[in-house]
Amino acid sequence: MRHRPLPTPIGYPRRGDVYLVELDKARPAIILSVDELNRHAPDVCVVPITTKKHAAFSMRVPIKKGEGGLDFDCWAKCDQVTTLKKRLLRKLPLGTLAAQTMQKIEGPVKVGLGLSI
C-alpha cells in the first residue's frame, strides 16, 4: 500500500483520505469529493465508515484493518453519502485508502445516487 504523506493542518482534505468527523461522536469517514473542490469549498462530500457488517446491504465495501489508518475491519457505507463542513473534520487524516479500494467504493456510490456506471 502506498500512502501520500499526511497534510499539514493548513492543508486541505484529499480524495481518499480517512478522517475522524465530529458528529454525535467521532466517527471515521472517507473524503469522496475531488481535490479541486476540497481545496476551495467550505464543505466536503464523504462516505461514512462503520464497523458493523450488514449482509443485507450490498452497497457496503469492506476495508481491511490498517488501511487508511483504521484500527478495525470496517465497511464504507456507500448508501449514505453526505456533505459536511470542513470544520467537522479532525485536523489530520488517519490515513489514505488505496486507489483500488476507492475504485471499489465508486461503483456503489454511483448506484446509490442513481448515476450511470
C-alpha positions as CSV (number, residue, x, y, z in Angstrom):
1,M,0.0,0.0,0.0
2,R,1.4,3.4,-1.0
3,H,0.2,6.4,1.0
4,R,0.7,10.1,0.5
5,P,2.4,12.0,3.3
6,L,-0.1,13.4,5.8
7,P,-1.1,17.0,5.0
8,T,-0.2,19.8,7.5
9,P,-3.1,21.3,9.5
10,I,-3.1,24.3,7.0
11,G,-3.6,21.9,4.1
12,Y,-6.9,20.5,2.8
13,P,-8.6,17.1,2.8
14,R,-7.8,15.0,-0.2
15,R,-10.0,12.4,-2.0
16,G,-9.4,9.0,-0.4
17,D,-8.3,10.4,2.9
18,V,-9.9,8.9,6.0
19,Y,-10.8,11.5,8.7
20,L,-12.5,11.3,12.1
21,V,-15.5,13.6,11.8
22,E,-17.2,15.2,14.7
23,L,-20.9,14.3,14.7
24,D,-22.7,12.9,17.7
25,K,-19.3,11.4,18.4
26,A,-16.1,11.0,16.5
27,R,-16.7,8.7,13.5
28,P,-14.4,7.8,10.5
29,A,-15.4,8.9,7.0
30,I,-13.7,8.8,3.6
31,I,-13.3,12.0,1.6
32,L,-15.2,11.4,-1.7
33,S,-15.2,14.9,-3.3
34,V,-12.4,15.8,-5.8
35,D,-9.3,17.7,-4.6
36,E,-10.1,20.9,-6.6
37,L,-13.4,21.3,-4.7
38,N,-11.8,20.1,-1.4
39,R,-9.2,22.9,-1.7
40,H,-11.6,25.7,-2.1
41,A,-15.1,24.7,-0.9
42,P,-16.2,25.1,2.8
43,D,-17.5,21.6,2.8
44,V,-16.6,18.1,1.6
45,C,-18.5,15.1,0.3
46,V,-17.9,12.0,2.5
47,V,-18.7,8.3,2.7
48,P,-19.2,7.2,6.4
49,I,-17.5,4.2,7.7
50,T,-18.9,1.6,10.1
51,T,-17.5,-1.4,12.0
52,K,-20.9,-3.2,11.8
53,K,-21.3,-5.6,8.9
54,H,-24.8,-5.8,7.4
55,A,-25.1,-8.7,4.9
56,A,-28.4,-7.2,3.7
57,F,-26.6,-4.1,2.4
58,S,-24.9,-4.9,-0.9
59,M,-23.6,-1.3,-1.1
60,R,-21.1,-1.6,1.7
61,V,-17.5,-2.0,0.7
62,P,-15.1,-3.8,3.1
63,I,-12.0,-2.1,4.2
64,K,-9.3,-4.2,6.0
65,K,-7.8,-3.2,9.3
66,G,-4.8,-1.0,8.8
67,E,-5.8,0.5,5.5
68,G,-6.4,4.2,5.7
69,G,-5.2,4.2,9.3
70,L,-8.2,2.3,10.5
71,D,-7.9,0.1,13.7
72,F,-10.6,-2.4,12.7
73,D,-12.1,-4.2,9.7
74,C,-14.7,-1.7,8.5
75,W,-17.2,-1.1,5.8
76,A,-17.7,2.0,3.6
77,K,-21.4,3.0,3.8
78,C,-21.8,3.8,0.1
79,D,-25.5,4.1,0.5
80,Q,-25.1,7.1,3.0
81,V,-23.0,9.6,1.1
82,T,-23.3,13.1,2.8
83,T,-21.7,16.5,2.8
84,L,-20.1,18.0,5.9
85,K,-18.5,21.3,6.8
86,K,-14.7,21.0,6.9
87,R,-14.7,22.3,10.4
88,L,-16.3,18.9,11.5
89,L,-13.1,17.1,10.3
90,R,-10.3,16.5,12.8
91,K,-7.2,18.4,11.9
92,L,-5.2,15.5,10.3
93,P,-6.4,12.4,8.5
94,L,-5.9,8.9,9.9
95,G,-4.5,7.8,6.5
96,T,-5.4,7.4,2.9
97,L,-7.2,4.5,1.2
98,A,-5.5,2.6,-1.7
99,A,-6.6,3.6,-5.2
100,Q,-8.1,0.0,-5.6
101,T,-10.3,0.5,-2.6
102,M,-11.5,3.9,-3.8
103,Q,-12.4,2.3,-7.2
104,K,-14.5,-0.4,-5.3
105,I,-16.3,2.4,-3.5
106,E,-17.1,4.5,-6.6
107,G,-19.4,1.9,-8.2
108,P,-21.9,1.5,-5.3
109,V,-21.8,5.3,-4.7
110,K,-22.9,5.9,-8.3
111,V,-25.7,3.2,-7.9
112,G,-26.9,4.8,-4.7
113,L,-27.0,8.2,-6.3
114,G,-28.7,7.0,-9.4
115,L,-25.7,7.8,-11.7
116,S,-24.7,5.6,-14.6
117,I,-21.7,3.4,-14.1
